Amino acid sequence: MEENLSSINGMKTMEVIDINTGSKMGFIKDIKLDEDAMKVVSIILPGEAKGWFGKTEDIEIPWSNINKVGIDVILVDYGGEDNYKIYE
């Protein structure tokens, strides 16, 4: 049973991959938890760097869109920025 468990710190070292395009989205910046239900609600990925000091907004991907948490990657069904909450 423990082989199906991942720690939050361990997940933050896994690369997130979009299954639709095969593109690398980066690494998890933060994880949103529902404390009452004790469940992961979503993962938050950092925005892309723009120039020296700028970057795009962070992207929140719901846990329901995570297809697989593997040994060293997390596969997500990312439908584009229009489908997800963007953090500034």
A tleap script that builds the chain and sets N, CA, C and O, in Angstrom:
source leaprc.protein.ff14SB
mol = sequence {
  NMET GLU GLU ASN LEU SER SER ILE ASN GLY
  MET LYS THR MET GLU VAL ILE ASP ILE ASN
  THR GLY SER LYS MET GLY PHE ILE LYS ASP
  ILE LYS LEU ASP GLU ASP ALA MET LYS VAL
  VAL SER ILE ILE LEU PRO GLY GLU ALA LYS
  GLY TRP PHE GLY LYS THR GLU ASP ILE GLU
  ILE PRO TRP SER ASN ILE ASN LYS VAL GLY
  ILE ASP VAL ILE LEU VAL ASP TYR GLY GLY
  GLU ASP ASN TYR LYS ILE TYR CGLU
}
set mol.1.N position { 0.815 -1.199 0.000 }
set mol.1.CA position { 0.000 0.000 0.000 }
set mol.1.C position { 0.859 1.264 0.000 }
set mol.1.O position { 0.505 2.231 -0.675 }
set mol.2.N position { 1.953 1.289 0.719 }
set mol.2.CA position { 2.778 2.487 0.807 }
set mol.2.C position { 3.418 2.859 -0.515 }
set mol.2.O position { 3.802 4.014 -0.698 }
set mol.3.N position { 3.546 1.926 -1.442 }
set mol.3.CA position { 4.162 2.258 -2.722 }
set mol.3.C position { 3.297 3.205 -3.544 }
set mol.3.O position { 3.788 3.793 -4.507 }
set mol.4.N position { 2.012 3.372 -3.188 }
set mol.4.CA position { 1.122 4.294 -3.885 }
set mol.4.C position { 1.105 5.682 -3.251 }
set mol.4.O position { 0.415 6.574 -3.744 }
set mol.5.N position { 1.850 5.876 -2.171 }
set mol.5.CA position { 1.851 7.149 -1.466 }
set mol.5.C position { 3.029 8.001 -1.911 }
set mol.5.O position { 4.107 7.486 -2.209 }
set mol.6.N position { 2.812 9.314 -1.952 }
set mol.6.CA position { 3.876 10.266 -2.262 }
set mol.6.C position { 3.839 11.375 -1.228 }
set mol.6.O position { 2.762 11.816 -0.828 }
set mol.7.N position { 4.998 11.827 -0.795 }
set mol.7.CA position { 5.037 12.956 0.120 }
set mol.7.C position { 4.917 14.250 -0.683 }
set mol.7.O position { 5.224 14.284 -1.875 }
set mol.8.N position { 4.474 15.295 -0.027 }
set mol.8.CA position { 4.350 16.591 -0.699 }
set mol.8.C position { 5.729 17.075 -1.141 }
set mol.8.O position { 5.882 17.578 -2.254 }
set mol.9.N position { 6.728 16.926 -0.279 }
set mol.9.CA position { 8.083 17.332 -0.669 }
set mol.9.C position { 8.578 16.517 -1.850 }
set mol.9.O position { 9.251 17.052 -2.731 }
set mol.10.N position { 8.255 15.232 -1.881 }
set mol.10.CA position { 8.649 14.386 -3.001 }
set mol.10.C position { 7.972 14.806 -4.290 }
set mol.10.O position { 8.589 14.781 -5.356 }
set mol.11.N position { 6.704 15.194 -4.202 }
set mol.11.CA position { 5.968 15.624 -5.390 }
set mol.11.C position { 6.533 16.920 -5.953 }
set mol.11.O position { 6.493 17.139 -7.164 }
set mol.12.N position { 7.058 17.780 -5.087 }
set mol.12.CA position { 7.591 19.059 -5.557 }
set mol.12.C position { 8.875 18.894 -6.368 }
set mol.12.O position { 9.308 19.831 -7.039 }
set mol.13.N position { 9.484 17.717 -6.312 }
set mol.13.CA position { 10.690 17.464 -7.100 }
set mol.13.C position { 10.374 16.751 -8.414 }
set mol.13.O position { 11.275 16.497 -9.213 }
set mol.14.N position { 9.096 16.426 -8.642 }
set mol.14.CA position { 8.692 15.738 -9.873 }
set mol.14.C position { 8.313 16.758 -10.937 }
set mol.14.O position { 7.703 17.784 -10.637 }
set mol.15.N position { 8.675 16.470 -12.176 }
set mol.15.CA position { 8.329 17.364 -13.274 }
set mol.15.C position { 6.891 17.101 -13.713 }
set mol.15.O position { 6.460 15.950 -13.780 }
set mol.16.N position { 6.149 18.169 -14.013 }
set mol.16.CA position { 4.761 18.062 -14.461 }
set mol.16.C position { 4.744 18.081 -15.987 }
set mol.16.O position { 5.317 18.973 -16.613 }
set mol.17.N position { 4.075 17.079 -16.582 }
set mol.17.CA position { 4.007 16.921 -18.038 }
set mol.17.C position { 2.550 16.957 -18.476 }
set mol.17.O position { 1.703 16.299 -17.872 }
set mol.18.N position { 2.253 17.726 -19.528 }
set mol.18.CA position { 0.914 17.779 -20.117 }
set mol.18.C position { 0.748 16.584 -21.051 }
set mol.18.O position { 1.518 16.429 -21.999 }
set mol.19.N position { -0.256 15.732 -20.789 }
set mol.19.CA position { -0.437 14.533 -21.618 }
set mol.19.C position { -0.946 14.864 -23.014 }
set mol.19.O position { -0.791 14.054 -23.928 }
set mol.20.N position { -1.548 16.032 -23.202 }
set mol.20.CA position { -2.086 16.406 -24.511 }
set mol.20.C position { -0.994 16.799 -25.501 }
set mol.20.O position { -1.078 16.481 -26.687 }
set mol.21.N position { 0.021 17.486 -25.011 }
set mol.21.CA position { 1.076 17.986 -25.896 }
set mol.21.C position { 2.432 17.338 -25.641 }
set mol.21.O position { 3.332 17.430 -26.475 }
set mol.22.N position { 2.580 16.685 -24.495 }
set mol.22.CA position { 3.877 16.124 -24.117 }
set mol.22.C position { 4.848 17.171 -23.616 }
set mol.22.O position { 6.019 16.871 -23.381 }
set mol.23.N position { 4.374 18.406 -23.447 }
set mol.23.CA position { 5.269 19.488 -23.027 }
set mol.23.C position { 5.523 19.450 -21.525 }
set mol.23.O position { 4.669 19.047 -20.735 }
set mol.24.N position { 6.726 19.883 -21.161 }
set mol.24.CA position { 7.102 19.986 -19.761 }
set mol.24.C position { 6.562 21.302 -19.225 }
set mol.24.O position { 6.838 22.365 -19.781 }
set mol.25.N position { 5.795 21.231 -18.150 }
set mol.25.CA position { 5.186 22.429 -17.584 }
set mol.25.C position { 5.993 22.996 -16.424 }
set mol.25.O position { 5.778 24.137 -16.017 }
set mol.26.N position { 6.911 22.213 -15.894 }
set mol.26.CA position { 7.734 22.680 -14.790 }
set mol.26.C position { 7.519 21.842 -13.542 }
set mol.26.O position { 7.037 20.712 -13.607 }
set mol.27.N position { 7.884 22.415 -12.409 }
set mol.27.CA position { 7.793 21.727 -11.128 }
set mol.27.C position { 6.736 22.402 -10.261 }
set mol.27.O position { 6.445 23.586 -10.436 }
set mol.28.N position { 6.170 21.656 -9.339 }
set mol.28.CA position { 5.124 22.176 -8.458 }
set mol.28.C position { 5.707 23.257 -7.554 }
set mol.28.O position { 6.743 23.065 -6.917 }
set mol.29.N position { 5.023 24.390 -7.511 }
set mol.29.CA position { 5.422 25.494 -6.636 }
set mol.29.C position { 4.733 25.363 -5.281 }
set mol.29.O position { 5.332 25.622 -4.237 }
set mol.30.N position { 3.453 24.953 -5.317 }
set mol.30.CA position { 2.668 24.871 -4.092 }
set mol.30.C position { 1.548 23.865 -4.295 }
set mol.30.O position { 1.238 23.485 -5.424 }
set mol.31.N position { 0.950 23.442 -3.207 }
set mol.31.CA position { -0.166 22.498 -3.250 }
set mol.31.C position { -1.286 23.071 -2.400 }
set mol.31.O position { -1.057 23.498 -1.268 }
set mol.32.N position { -2.504 23.082 -2.945 }
set mol.32.CA position { -3.664 23.578 -2.206 }
set mol.32.C position { -4.366 22.390 -1.558 }
set mol.32.O position { -4.683 21.406 -2.226 }
set mol.33.N position { -4.610 22.490 -0.241 }
set mol.33.CA position { -5.227 21.409 0.521 }
set mol.33.C position { -6.585 21.827 1.059 }
set mol.33.O position { -6.796 22.992 1.397 }
set mol.34.N position { -7.507 20.872 1.139 }
set mol.34.CA position { -8.771 21.048 1.853 }
set mol.34.C position { -8.545 20.440 3.231 }
set mol.34.O position { -8.532 19.218 3.381 }
set mol.35.N position { -8.369 21.290 4.234 }
set mol.35.CA position { -8.027 20.811 5.568 }
set mol.35.C position { -9.152 20.008 6.199 }
set mol.35.O position { -8.888 19.063 6.941 }
set mol.36.N position { -10.400 20.361 5.922 }
set mol.36.CA position { -11.527 19.637 6.507 }
set mol.36.C position { -11.619 18.217 5.962 }
set mol.36.O position { -11.814 17.271 6.724 }
set mol.37.N position { -11.481 18.065 4.657 }
set mol.37.CA position { -11.568 16.747 4.025 }
set mol.37.C position { -10.218 16.031 4.008 }
set mol.37.O position { -10.146 14.844 3.689 }
set mol.38.N position { -9.143 16.757 4.352 }
set mol.38.CA position { -7.782 16.222 4.333 }
set mol.38.C position { -7.436 15.644 2.965 }
set mol.38.O position { -6.959 14.515 2.855 }
set mol.39.N position { -7.686 16.450 1.912 }
set mol.39.CA position { -7.406 16.042 0.535 }
set mol.39.C position { -6.673 17.151 -0.204 }
set mol.39.O position { -6.789 18.330 0.130 }
set mol.40.N position { -5.916 16.744 -1.217 }
set mol.40.CA position { -5.276 17.711 -2.104 }
set mol.40.C position { -6.334 18.216 -3.076 }
set mol.40.O position { -7.012 17.420 -3.725 }
set mol.41.N position { -6.479 19.534 -3.179 }
set mol.41.CA position { -7.459 20.149 -4.076 }
set mol.41.C position { -6.832 20.419 -5.441 }
set mol.41.O position { -7.436 20.133 -6.475 }
set mol.42.N position { -5.612 20.973 -5.440 }
set mol.42.CA position { -4.967 21.335 -6.702 }
set mol.42.C position { -3.471 21.515 -6.489 }
set mol.42.O position { -2.980 21.603 -5.364 }
set mol.43.N position { -2.761 21.567 -7.626 }
set mol.43.CA position { -1.340 21.897 -7.593 }
set mol.43.C position { -1.166 23.249 -8.275 }
set mol.43.O position { -1.931 23.607 -9.171 }
set mol.44.N position { -0.167 23.985 -7.849 }
set mol.44.CA position { 0.096 25.305 -8.421 }
set mol.44.C position { 1.491 25.287 -9.035 }
set mol.44.O position { 2.479 24.942 -8.386 }
set mol.45.N position { 1.536 25.673 -10.314 }
set mol.45.CA position { 2.796 25.720 -11.055 }
set mol.45.C position { 3.214 27.172 -11.232 }
set mol.45.O position { 2.361 28.037 -11.426 }
set mol.46.N position { 4.513 27.455 -11.169 }
set mol.46.CA position { 4.959 28.839 -11.357 }
set mol.46.C position { 4.801 29.279 -12.806 }
set mol.46.O position { 4.893 28.471 -13.731 }
set mol.47.N position { 4.563 30.569 -12.984 }
set mol.47.CA position { 4.498 31.133 -14.328 }
set mol.47.C position { 5.869 31.148 -14.978 }
set mol.47.O position { 6.888 31.018 -14.299 }
set mol.48.N position { 5.891 31.305 -16.286 }
set mol.48.CA position { 7.152 31.343 -17.028 }
set mol.48.C position { 7.856 32.679 -16.819 }
set mol.48.O position { 7.211 33.714 -16.650 }
set mol.49.N position { 9.182 32.644 -16.831 }
set mol.49.CA position { 9.972 33.868 -16.693 }
set mol.49.C position { 9.857 34.696 -17.967 }
set mol.49.O position { 9.851 34.164 -19.077 }
set mol.50.N position { 9.766 36.012 -17.779 }
set mol.50.CA position { 9.725 36.954 -18.903 }
set mol.50.C position { 10.760 38.035 -18.643 }
set mol.50.O position { 10.552 38.911 -17.804 }
set mol.51.N position { 11.848 37.977 -19.344 }
set mol.51.CA position { 12.886 38.988 -19.153 }
set mol.51.C position { 13.592 38.813 -17.820 }
set mol.51.O position { 13.597 37.727 -17.242 }
set mol.52.N position { 14.181 39.886 -17.345 }
set mol.52.CA position { 14.960 39.829 -16.110 }
set mol.52.C position { 14.105 39.741 -14.861 }
set mol.52.O position { 14.415 38.977 -13.947 }
set mol.53.N position { 13.024 40.520 -14.813 }
set mol.53.CA position { 12.278 40.621 -13.563 }
set mol.53.C position { 10.815 40.213 -13.682 }
set mol.53.O position { 10.116 40.149 -12.671 }
set mol.54.N position { 10.343 39.938 -14.880 }
set mol.54.CA position { 8.936 39.625 -15.056 }
set mol.54.C position { 8.675 38.137 -15.175 }
set mol.54.O position { 9.580 37.351 -15.457 }
set mol.55.N position { 7.408 37.756 -14.952 }
set mol.55.CA position { 6.980 36.384 -15.173 }
set mol.55.C position { 5.475 36.374 -15.368 }
set mol.55.O position { 4.776 37.304 -14.965 }
set mol.56.N position { 4.984 35.309 -15.991 }
set mol.56.CA position { 3.546 35.171 -16.149 }
set mol.56.C position { 2.950 34.690 -14.828 }
set mol.56.O position { 3.682 34.306 -13.915 }
set mol.57.N position { 1.639 34.712 -14.729 }
set mol.57.CA position { 0.955 34.325 -13.506 }
set mol.57.C position { 1.089 32.824 -13.260 }
set mol.57.O position { 1.296 32.045 -14.191 }
set mol.58.N position { 0.967 32.430 -11.983 }
set mol.58.CA position { 0.998 31.019 -11.629 }
set mol.58.C position { -0.275 30.333 -12.121 }
set mol.58.O position { -1.306 30.984 -12.291 }
set mol.59.N position { -0.205 29.025 -12.349 }
set mol.59.CA position { -1.328 28.254 -12.879 }
set mol.59.C position { -1.754 27.223 -11.846 }
set mol.59.O position { -0.919 26.491 -11.314 }
set mol.60.N position { -3.062 27.163 -11.557 }
set mol.60.CA position { -3.615 26.169 -10.644 }
set mol.60.C position { -4.277 25.062 -11.456 }
set mol.60.O position { -5.155 25.331 -12.276 }
set mol.61.N position { -3.862 23.826 -11.232 }
set mol.61.CA position { -4.439 22.675 -11.925 }
set mol.61.C position { -5.170 21.819 -10.898 }
set mol.61.O position { -4.555 21.356 -9.937 }
set mol.62.N position { -6.481 21.598 -11.085 }
set mol.62.CA position { -7.250 20.788 -10.127 }
set mol.62.C position { -6.708 19.360 -10.028 }
set mol.62.O position { -6.209 18.803 -11.005 }
set mol.63.N position { -6.813 18.786 -8.840 }
set mol.63.CA position { -6.341 17.423 -8.621 }
set mol.63.C position { -7.062 16.441 -9.541 }
set mol.63.O position { -6.484 15.428 -9.935 }
set mol.64.N position { -8.310 16.726 -9.886 }
set mol.64.CA position { -9.076 15.836 -10.767 }
set mol.64.C position { -8.461 15.744 -12.165 }
set mol.64.O position { -8.765 14.808 -12.904 }
set mol.65.N position { -7.609 16.689 -12.538 }
set mol.65.CA position { -6.959 16.679 -13.851 }
set mol.65.C position { -5.573 16.029 -13.823 }
set mol.65.O position { -4.858 16.035 -14.826 }
set mol.66.N position { -5.206 15.480 -12.691 }
set mol.66.CA position { -3.941 14.756 -12.606 }
set mol.66.C position { -4.220 13.305 -12.966 }
set mol.66.O position { -4.989 12.624 -12.287 }
set mol.67.N position { -3.592 12.838 -14.038 }
set mol.67.CA position { -3.838 11.479 -14.515 }
set mol.67.C position { -3.010 10.440 -13.785 }
set mol.67.O position { -3.507 9.363 -13.456 }
set mol.68.N position { -1.735 10.760 -13.527 }
set mol.68.CA position { -0.849 9.765 -12.924 }
set mol.68.C position { 0.292 10.456 -12.203 }
set mol.68.O position { 0.894 11.397 -12.720 }
set mol.69.N position { 0.582 9.973 -10.994 }
set mol.69.CA position { 1.776 10.399 -10.271 }
set mol.69.C position { 2.749 9.236 -10.365 }
set mol.69.O position { 2.557 8.198 -9.733 }
set mol.70.N position { 3.794 9.420 -11.159 }
set mol.70.CA position { 4.775 8.363 -11.379 }
set mol.70.C position { 5.935 8.457 -10.417 }
set mol.70.O position { 5.838 9.094 -9.368 }
set mol.71.N position { 7.031 7.821 -10.778 }
set mol.71.CA position { 8.228 7.820 -9.939 }
set mol.71.C position { 8.905 9.184 -9.959 }
set mol.71.O position { 9.334 9.682 -8.918 }
set mol.72.N position { 9.005 9.798 -11.154 }
set mol.72.CA position { 9.696 11.088 -11.251 }
set mol.72.C position { 8.948 12.128 -12.075 }
set mol.72.O position { 9.472 13.219 -12.296 }
set mol.73.N position { 7.731 11.819 -12.537 }
set mol.73.CA position { 6.914 12.797 -13.260 }
set mol.73.C position { 5.459 12.714 -12.806 }
set mol.73.O position { 5.008 11.700 -12.274 }
set mol.74.N position { 4.743 13.811 -13.034 }
set mol.74.CA position { 3.302 13.872 -12.792 }
set mol.74.C position { 2.652 14.199 -14.125 }
set mol.74.O position { 2.978 15.210 -14.746 }
set mol.75.N position { 1.732 13.346 -14.569 }
set mol.75.CA position { 1.046 13.550 -15.842 }
set mol.75.C position { -0.286 14.235 -15.586 }
set mol.75.O position { -1.098 13.759 -14.793 }
set mol.76.N position { -0.508 15.378 -16.276 }
set mol.76.CA position { -1.740 16.141 -16.094 }
set mol.76.C position { -2.445 16.341 -17.428 }
set mol.76.O position { -1.814 16.375 -18.484 }
set mol.77.N position { -3.752 16.472 -17.358 }
set mol.77.CA position { -4.568 16.794 -18.529 }
set mol.77.C position { -4.813 18.297 -18.481 }
set mol.77.O position { -5.774 18.763 -17.870 }
set mol.78.N position { -3.927 19.047 -19.136 }
set mol.78.CA position { -3.993 20.508 -19.102 }
set mol.78.C position { -4.668 20.997 -20.367 }
set mol.78.O position { -4.150 20.809 -21.468 }
set mol.79.N position { -5.823 21.625 -20.213 }
set mol.79.CA position { -6.585 22.079 -21.370 }
set mol.79.C position { -6.306 23.511 -21.773 }
set mol.79.O position { -7.057 24.075 -22.569 }
set mol.80.N position { -5.257 24.116 -21.254 }
set mol.80.CA position { -4.929 25.497 -21.587 }
set mol.80.C position { -5.319 26.451 -20.475 }
set mol.80.O position { -6.102 26.109 -19.589 }
set mol.81.N position { -4.768 27.641 -20.534 }
set mol.81.CA position { -4.961 28.622 -19.466 }
set mol.81.C position { -6.402 29.071 -19.305 }
set mol.81.O position { -6.781 29.529 -18.227 }
set mol.82.N position { -7.218 28.953 -20.345 }
set mol.82.CA position { -8.611 29.388 -20.247 }
set mol.82.C position { -9.417 28.507 -19.302 }
set mol.82.O position { -10.468 28.926 -18.817 }
set mol.83.N position { -8.940 27.290 -19.033 }
set mol.83.CA position { -9.681 26.340 -18.215 }
set mol.83.C position { -9.278 26.343 -16.748 }
set mol.83.O position { -9.886 25.627 -15.953 }
set mol.84.N position { -8.269 27.125 -16.361 }
set mol.84.CA position { -7.748 27.059 -15.013 }
set mol.84.C position { -7.602 28.436 -14.404 }
set mol.84.O position { -7.481 29.443 -15.102 }
set mol.85.N position { -7.618 28.453 -13.075 }
set mol.85.CA position { -7.453 29.694 -12.340 }
set mol.85.C position { -6.000 30.145 -12.439 }
set mol.85.O position { -5.080 29.343 -12.284 }
set mol.86.N position { -5.807 31.414 -12.694 }
set mol.86.CA position { -4.469 31.983 -12.818 }
set mol.86.C position { -4.228 32.904 -11.618 }
set mol.86.O position { -5.065 33.750 -11.303 }
set mol.87.N position { -3.090 32.739 -10.954 }
set mol.87.CA position { -2.714 33.595 -9.828 }
set mol.87.C position { -1.754 34.662 -10.296 }
set mol.87.O position { -0.846 34.386 -11.081 }
set mol.88.N position { -1.945 35.868 -9.825 }
set mol.88.CA position { -1.015 36.955 -10.149 }
set mol.88.C position { 0.017 37.090 -9.064 }
set mol.88.O position { 0.893 37.950 -9.149 }
savepdb mol mol.pdb
quit
